Amino acid sequence: MPIDFPEPRRPPAAPAWRPGMASARAYARRREATVSFAVLRGHRSWSFRGRTPARSASVVKAMLLAAYLRAPNVRGRALAPGEVATLEAMITRSDNDAATSIHGLVGGEGLTAIARRAGMRDFAAASAWGVSRLTADDGARLMLRFERLVPRRHRARALSLLARIVPEQRWGVADAAPRGWRLHFKGGWDGPRATASAANHQIALLRRGRQRVAIAILTSGGPSQSHTSETLRGVAARLLRGLGAGSRNRHPGADDQAKPR
């Protein structure tokens, strides 16, 4: 008679990845700066002081990039060499003159339109782009939806710019990004002179296949830029711990992406 063999047991599924919020919060509280951060992945969101407002500094340049590429007279055509050079300077080297030039073309209305499309709840554009109001929650929303904000014709270029930040500006999340993920980010800072309100922020999108993780870390104050840069790295490393090992969570694709929270 036939012998029935028991079905082999399947190994338990790996737990879905979660950011290291407890460790990141404890670390942030020990730092000599005001720190807020947020993480988005698919339909899940996590944040610490996520709606604490701060001056955007140069992270708003990612919004300027999207706003310019969405402009009606730009979105459907190839970019001229001068346009490419201006956008590259603004993003990869964080050139302020280039940002002011782009801001003069898109205005506060262009930034506000991007914020609305990204589901940013607390963003407020200012006449001087660097003092626009931003929160960590909104920075993460922007980056999670960034690919959808940029017209398909210009999407690869925009992502490439955010991946090619010059070496001397690659601190914080750039030192903490896990292997196997593509990092696209923009930083914003006030320079080496420490003041009570000096900013040092980063917003980032990490991509691997169809998976996406968005992260925003904002710092204000602190004894020095090197201190807040290390704070960015320390928070990012704790939030992203274990991400390189993989996860079962899949980012919604181009046709089923959830609206950011």
KOLKEVO-117047 format. One record per residue (C-alpha): residue in one letter; chain; x, y, z. Coordinates in nm, 4 decimals, m for minus. Example, Ala and Ser with C-alpha at 12.3 -4.5 7.8 and 13.67 -1.06 7.14 Angstrom:
BEGIN
+-----+-------+----------+----------+----------+
| res | chain |        X |        Y |        Z |
+-----+-------+----------+----------+----------+
|   A |     A |   1.2300 |  m0.4500 |   0.7800 |
|   S |     A |   1.3670 |  m0.1060 |   0.7140 |
+-----+-------+----------+----------+----------+
***
This chain:
BEGIN
+-----+-------+----------+----------+----------+
| res | chain |        X |        Y |        Z |
+-----+-------+----------+----------+----------+
|   M |     A |   0.0000 |   0.0000 |   0.0000 |
|   P |     A |   0.1238 |   0.3550 |  m0.0666 |
|   I |     A |   0.3022 |   0.5340 |   0.2127 |
|   D |     A |   0.1993 |   0.8879 |   0.2961 |
|   F |     A |   0.4915 |   1.1111 |   0.3781 |
|   P |     A |   0.4263 |   1.4311 |   0.5729 |
|   E |     A |   0.4537 |   1.7561 |   0.3842 |
|   P |     A |   0.7852 |   1.9304 |   0.4582 |
|   R |     A |   0.7407 |   2.2327 |   0.6776 |
|   R |     A |   0.7956 |   2.5615 |   0.5058 |
|   P |     A |   1.0314 |   2.7975 |   0.6827 |
|   P |     A |   0.8498 |   3.0901 |   0.8412 |
|   A |     A |   0.8271 |   3.4010 |   0.6232 |
|   A |     A |   1.0747 |   3.6732 |   0.7023 |
|   P |     A |   0.9102 |   3.9524 |   0.8998 |
|   A |     A |   0.8274 |   4.2645 |   0.7030 |
|   W |     A |   1.0936 |   4.5320 |   0.7432 |
|   R |     A |   1.0246 |   4.8181 |   0.9818 |
|   P |     A |   1.2451 |   5.1192 |   1.0488 |
|   G |     A |   1.4327 |   5.1246 |   1.3782 |
|   M |     A |   1.2167 |   5.3954 |   1.5287 |
|   A |     A |   1.2874 |   5.3294 |   1.8966 |
|   S |     A |   1.6645 |   5.3372 |   1.8474 |
|   A |     A |   1.6455 |   5.6437 |   1.6216 |
|   R |     A |   1.4239 |   5.8332 |   1.8683 |
|   A |     A |   1.6534 |   5.7564 |   2.1610 |
|   Y |     A |   1.9564 |   5.8654 |   1.9596 |
|   A |     A |   1.7868 |   6.1862 |   1.8382 |
|   R |     A |   1.6978 |   6.2863 |   2.1948 |
|   R |     A |   2.0634 |   6.2610 |   2.2959 |
|   R |     A |   2.1833 |   6.4951 |   2.0211 |
|   E |     A |   2.2421 |   6.8668 |   2.0716 |
|   A |     A |   1.9944 |   6.9698 |   1.8033 |
|   T |     A |   1.6228 |   6.9672 |   1.7341 |
|   V |     A |   1.5655 |   6.6541 |   1.5261 |
|   S |     A |   1.2583 |   6.5288 |   1.3421 |
|   F |     A |   1.2243 |   6.2454 |   1.0926 |
|   A |     A |   0.9763 |   6.0402 |   0.8929 |
|   V |     A |   0.9803 |   5.7175 |   0.6915 |
|   L |     A |   0.7321 |   5.5979 |   0.4308 |
|   R |     A |   0.7182 |   5.2574 |   0.2672 |
|   G |     A |   0.4236 |   5.1516 |   0.0572 |
|   H |     A |   0.1138 |   5.2057 |   0.2709 |
|   R |     A |   0.3051 |   5.2324 |   0.6004 |
|   S |     A |   0.4326 |   5.5473 |   0.7683 |
|   W |     A |   0.6404 |   5.6235 |   1.0766 |
|   S |     A |   0.7497 |   5.9587 |   1.2154 |
|   F |     A |   0.9035 |   6.1398 |   1.5120 |
|   R |     A |   0.8064 |   6.5043 |   1.5549 |
|   G |     A |   0.6978 |   6.4673 |   1.1939 |
|   R |     A |   0.4958 |   6.7899 |   1.1777 |
|   T |     A |   0.7551 |   7.0122 |   1.3451 |
|   P |     A |   0.8143 |   7.2970 |   1.0959 |
|   A |     A |   1.1599 |   7.4028 |   0.9789 |
|   R |     A |   1.3093 |   7.6233 |   0.7114 |
|   S |     A |   1.3464 |   7.4119 |   0.4003 |
|   A |     A |   1.6959 |   7.5322 |   0.3067 |
|   S |     A |   1.8176 |   7.3588 |  m0.0090 |
|   V |     A |   1.6044 |   7.0457 |   0.0139 |
|   V |     A |   1.3377 |   7.2546 |  m0.1603 |
|   K |     A |   1.5539 |   7.2317 |  m0.4733 |
|   A |     A |   1.4104 |   6.8846 |  m0.5308 |
|   M |     A |   1.0701 |   7.0513 |  m0.5522 |
|   L |     A |   1.2055 |   7.3188 |  m0.7860 |
|   L |     A |   1.3382 |   7.0421 |  m1.0109 |
|   A |     A |   1.0007 |   6.8687 |  m1.0273 |
|   A |     A |   0.8131 |   7.1964 |  m1.0754 |
|   Y |     A |   1.0336 |   7.3025 |  m1.3663 |
|   L |     A |   1.0116 |   6.9660 |  m1.5424 |
|   R |     A |   0.6307 |   6.9721 |  m1.5056 |
|   A |     A |   0.5987 |   7.3196 |  m1.6577 |
|   P |     A |   0.3677 |   7.3151 |  m1.9635 |
|   N |     A |   0.6397 |   7.4514 |  m2.1921 |
|   V |     A |   0.8969 |   7.1975 |  m2.0667 |
|   R |     A |   0.7279 |   6.8677 |  m1.9886 |
|   G |     A |   0.6757 |   6.7546 |  m2.3478 |
|   R |     A |   1.0072 |   6.8513 |  m2.5092 |
|   A |     A |   1.3767 |   6.7808 |  m2.4865 |
|   L |     A |   1.5800 |   7.0052 |  m2.2587 |
|   A |     A |   1.8273 |   7.2500 |  m2.4080 |
|   P |     A |   2.1928 |   7.2216 |  m2.2986 |
|   G |     A |   2.1620 |   7.5369 |  m2.0900 |
|   E |     A |   1.8619 |   7.3977 |  m1.9040 |
|   V |     A |   2.0445 |   7.0727 |  m1.8334 |
|   A |     A |   2.3455 |   7.2639 |  m1.7004 |
|   T |     A |   2.1299 |   7.4801 |  m1.4708 |
|   L |     A |   1.9384 |   7.1837 |  m1.3269 |
|   E |     A |   2.2567 |   6.9844 |  m1.2795 |
|   A |     A |   2.4221 |   7.2717 |  m1.0918 |
|   M |     A |   2.1151 |   7.3218 |  m0.8738 |
|   I |     A |   2.0900 |   6.9564 |  m0.7688 |
|   T |     A |   2.4315 |   6.7924 |  m0.7850 |
|   R |     A |   2.6280 |   7.0925 |  m0.6505 |
|   S |     A |   2.3369 |   7.2679 |  m0.4718 |
|   D |     A |   2.4128 |   7.5918 |  m0.6557 |
|   N |     A |   2.1997 |   7.8722 |  m0.5146 |
|   D |     A |   2.2164 |   8.0972 |  m0.8215 |
|   A |     A |   2.0823 |   7.8127 |  m1.0350 |
|   A |     A |   1.8003 |   7.7567 |  m0.7838 |
|   T |     A |   1.7118 |   8.1256 |  m0.7862 |
|   S |     A |   1.6973 |   8.1151 |  m1.1660 |
|   I |     A |   1.4601 |   7.8167 |  m1.1631 |
|   H |     A |   1.2531 |   7.9704 |  m0.8836 |
|   G |     A |   1.2130 |   8.2830 |  m1.0936 |
|   L |     A |   1.0520 |   8.0684 |  m1.3625 |
|   V |     A |   0.8238 |   7.8444 |  m1.1522 |
|   G |     A |   0.7590 |   8.0781 |  m0.8578 |
|   G |     A |   0.5880 |   7.9970 |  m0.5341 |
|   E |     A |   0.2891 |   7.8787 |  m0.7363 |
|   G |     A |   0.4969 |   7.6014 |  m0.8902 |
|   L |     A |   0.6214 |   7.4872 |  m0.5506 |
|   T |     A |   0.2712 |   7.4956 |  m0.4065 |
|   A |     A |   0.1413 |   7.2871 |  m0.6974 |
|   I |     A |   0.4091 |   7.0239 |  m0.6357 |
|   A |     A |   0.3275 |   7.0199 |  m0.2651 |
|   R |     A |  m0.0405 |   6.9683 |  m0.3406 |
|   R |     A |   0.0255 |   6.6825 |  m0.5844 |
|   A |     A |   0.2618 |   6.5151 |  m0.3379 |
|   G |     A |   0.0055 |   6.5330 |  m0.0578 |
|   M |     A |   0.2252 |   6.7615 |   0.1535 |
|   R |     A |   0.0066 |   6.8997 |   0.4312 |
|   D |     A |   0.2152 |   7.1687 |   0.5997 |
|   F |     A |   0.4399 |   7.3052 |   0.3247 |
|   A |     A |   0.4307 |   7.6806 |   0.2693 |
|   A |     A |   0.6255 |   7.8472 |  m0.0106 |
|   A |     A |   0.8114 |   8.1700 |   0.0647 |
|   S |     A |   0.9284 |   8.4477 |  m0.1646 |
|   A |     A |   1.2845 |   8.3436 |  m0.0759 |
|   W |     A |   1.2853 |   7.9737 |  m0.1659 |
|   G |     A |   1.5232 |   7.8691 |   0.1153 |
|   V |     A |   1.2899 |   7.9799 |   0.3930 |
|   S |     A |   0.9880 |   7.7870 |   0.2712 |
|   R |     A |   0.8248 |   7.5872 |   0.5515 |
|   L |     A |   0.8839 |   7.2111 |   0.5529 |
|   T |     A |   0.8200 |   6.9206 |   0.7893 |
|   A |     A |   0.9752 |   6.5755 |   0.7970 |
|   D |     A |   0.6383 |   6.4172 |   0.7163 |
|   D |     A |   0.6090 |   6.6332 |   0.4057 |
|   G |     A |   0.9668 |   6.5679 |   0.2988 |
|   A |     A |   0.9043 |   6.1938 |   0.3048 |
|   R |     A |   0.5767 |   6.2347 |   0.1153 |
|   L |     A |   0.7566 |   6.4316 |  m0.1542 |
|   M |     A |   1.0238 |   6.1683 |  m0.2057 |
|   L |     A |   0.7885 |   5.8699 |  m0.2013 |
|   R |     A |   0.5894 |   6.0287 |  m0.4823 |
|   F |     A |   0.8779 |   6.1984 |  m0.6624 |
|   E |     A |   0.8832 |   5.9620 |  m0.9597 |
|   R |     A |   0.5147 |   6.0206 |  m1.0257 |
|   L |     A |   0.5569 |   6.3976 |  m0.9968 |
|   V |     A |   0.8095 |   6.4162 |  m1.2808 |
|   P |     A |   0.6836 |   6.3616 |  m1.6379 |
|   R |     A |   0.7961 |   6.0281 |  m1.7833 |
|   R |     A |   1.0075 |   6.2021 |  m2.0476 |
|   H |     A |   1.2271 |   6.3641 |  m1.7797 |
|   R |     A |   1.2032 |   6.1081 |  m1.4990 |
|   A |     A |   1.5309 |   5.9255 |  m1.5599 |
|   R |     A |   1.7233 |   6.2534 |  m1.5761 |
|   A |     A |   1.5692 |   6.3823 |  m1.2539 |
|   L |     A |   1.6508 |   6.0615 |  m1.0667 |
|   S |     A |   2.0022 |   6.0630 |  m1.2097 |
|   L |     A |   2.0630 |   6.4148 |  m1.0805 |
|   L |     A |   1.9506 |   6.3181 |  m0.7303 |
|   A |     A |   2.1816 |   6.0156 |  m0.7451 |
|   R |     A |   2.4884 |   6.2191 |  m0.8477 |
|   I |     A |   2.5315 |   6.4581 |  m0.5567 |
|   V |     A |   2.8958 |   6.5679 |  m0.5483 |
|   P |     A |   3.1204 |   6.3768 |  m0.3034 |
|   E |     A |   3.1760 |   6.6720 |  m0.0697 |
|   Q |     A |   2.7986 |   6.6904 |  m0.0053 |
|   R |     A |   2.7435 |   6.3178 |   0.0460 |
|   W |     A |   2.7071 |   6.2844 |   0.4214 |
|   G |     A |   2.4341 |   6.1571 |   0.6516 |
|   V |     A |   2.2009 |   5.9214 |   0.4674 |
|   A |     A |   2.4620 |   5.8760 |   0.1934 |
|   D |     A |   2.6867 |   5.7079 |   0.4525 |
|   A |     A |   2.4030 |   5.4956 |   0.5898 |
|   A |     A |   2.2229 |   5.3740 |   0.2758 |
|   P |     A |   2.2166 |   4.9918 |   0.2628 |
|   R |     A |   2.3827 |   4.7988 |  m0.0164 |
|   G |     A |   2.1629 |   4.6913 |  m0.3037 |
|   W |     A |   1.9470 |   5.0063 |  m0.2937 |
|   R |     A |   1.9724 |   5.3058 |  m0.5244 |
|   L |     A |   1.9874 |   5.6320 |  m0.3326 |
|   H |     A |   1.8394 |   5.9590 |  m0.4608 |
|   F |     A |   1.8570 |   6.2467 |  m0.2145 |
|   K |     A |   1.8894 |   6.6179 |  m0.1584 |
|   G |     A |   2.0404 |   6.7944 |   0.1381 |
|   G |     A |   1.9975 |   7.1450 |   0.2693 |
|   W |     A |   2.2194 |   7.3230 |   0.5206 |
|   D |     A |   2.3157 |   7.6694 |   0.6380 |
|   G |     A |   2.6949 |   7.6358 |   0.6326 |
|   P |     A |   2.9573 |   7.5696 |   0.8983 |
|   R |     A |   2.8660 |   7.8599 |   1.1290 |
|   A |     A |   2.6473 |   7.7245 |   1.4082 |
|   T |     A |   2.3440 |   7.9247 |   1.5185 |
|   A |     A |   2.0388 |   7.8432 |   1.7227 |
|   S |     A |   1.8373 |   7.7922 |   1.4028 |
|   A |     A |   2.1029 |   7.6539 |   1.1647 |
|   A |     A |   1.9520 |   7.3868 |   0.9389 |
|   N |     A |   2.0998 |   7.0601 |   0.8179 |
|   H |     A |   1.8361 |   6.8473 |   0.6462 |
|   Q |     A |   1.8135 |   6.5530 |   0.4070 |
|   I |     A |   1.5267 |   6.3988 |   0.2129 |
|   A |     A |   1.5805 |   6.0734 |   0.0241 |
|   L |     A |   1.4270 |   5.8020 |  m0.1894 |
|   L |     A |   1.5734 |   5.4509 |  m0.1853 |
|   R |     A |   1.4830 |   5.2167 |  m0.4721 |
|   R |     A |   1.5351 |   4.8455 |  m0.5266 |
|   G |     A |   1.3355 |   4.6870 |  m0.8058 |
|   R |     A |   0.9744 |   4.7805 |  m0.7366 |
|   Q |     A |   1.0432 |   4.8581 |  m0.3711 |
|   R |     A |   1.0590 |   5.2154 |  m0.2446 |
|   V |     A |   1.1488 |   5.3690 |   0.0911 |
|   A |     A |   1.1316 |   5.7449 |   0.1511 |
|   I |     A |   1.3040 |   5.9123 |   0.4422 |
|   A |     A |   1.3322 |   6.2707 |   0.5657 |
|   I |     A |   1.5504 |   6.3907 |   0.8529 |
|   L |     A |   1.5485 |   6.7558 |   0.9620 |
|   T |     A |   1.7851 |   6.9089 |   1.2174 |
|   S |     A |   1.7962 |   7.2640 |   1.3526 |
|   G |     A |   2.0534 |   7.4157 |   1.5833 |
|   G |     A |   2.3379 |   7.2093 |   1.7206 |
|   P |     A |   2.6943 |   7.3071 |   1.8067 |
|   S |     A |   2.8352 |   7.2626 |   1.4552 |
|   Q |     A |   2.7610 |   7.1397 |   1.1047 |
|   S |     A |   2.9785 |   6.8347 |   1.1660 |
|   H |     A |   2.7639 |   6.7507 |   1.4702 |
|   T |     A |   2.4364 |   6.7721 |   1.2777 |
|   S |     A |   2.5858 |   6.5839 |   0.9804 |
|   E |     A |   2.6754 |   6.3024 |   1.2186 |
|   T |     A |   2.3242 |   6.3285 |   1.3606 |
|   L |     A |   2.1821 |   6.2754 |   1.0108 |
|   R |     A |   2.4031 |   5.9699 |   0.9640 |
|   G |     A |   2.3208 |   5.8270 |   1.3055 |
|   V |     A |   1.9453 |   5.8654 |   1.2625 |
|   A |     A |   1.9510 |   5.7268 |   0.9080 |
|   A |     A |   2.1632 |   5.4270 |   1.0084 |
|   R |     A |   1.9223 |   5.3370 |   1.2867 |
|   L |     A |   1.6111 |   5.3864 |   1.0758 |
|   L |     A |   1.7442 |   5.1824 |   0.7826 |
|   R |     A |   1.9017 |   4.9003 |   0.9837 |
|   G |     A |   1.8038 |   4.5651 |   0.8370 |
|   L |     A |   1.6743 |   4.7071 |   0.5112 |
|   G |     A |   1.9660 |   4.5625 |   0.3158 |
|   A |     A |   1.8623 |   4.2132 |   0.4239 |
|   G |     A |   1.5476 |   4.2418 |   0.2144 |
|   S |     A |   1.1795 |   4.2577 |   0.2908 |
|   R |     A |   0.8546 |   4.1111 |   0.1701 |
|   N |     A |   0.6904 |   4.4529 |   0.1321 |
|   R |     A |   0.6470 |   4.5666 |  m0.2291 |
|   H |     A |   0.6108 |   4.9259 |  m0.3329 |
|   P |     A |   0.2923 |   4.9877 |  m0.5341 |
|   G |     A |   0.3761 |   5.0097 |  m0.9015 |
|   A |     A |   0.3261 |   5.2912 |  m1.1460 |
|   D |     A |  m0.0429 |   5.2083 |  m1.1838 |
|   D |     A |  m0.1357 |   5.1325 |  m0.8221 |
|   Q |     A |   0.0777 |   5.3641 |  m0.6087 |
|   A |     A |  m0.0900 |   5.4735 |  m0.2900 |
|   K |     A |  m0.1306 |   5.8388 |  m0.2130 |
|   P |     A |   0.1288 |   5.9460 |   0.0417 |
|   R |     A |   0.0039 |   6.0199 |   0.3886 |
+-----+-------+----------+----------+----------+
***
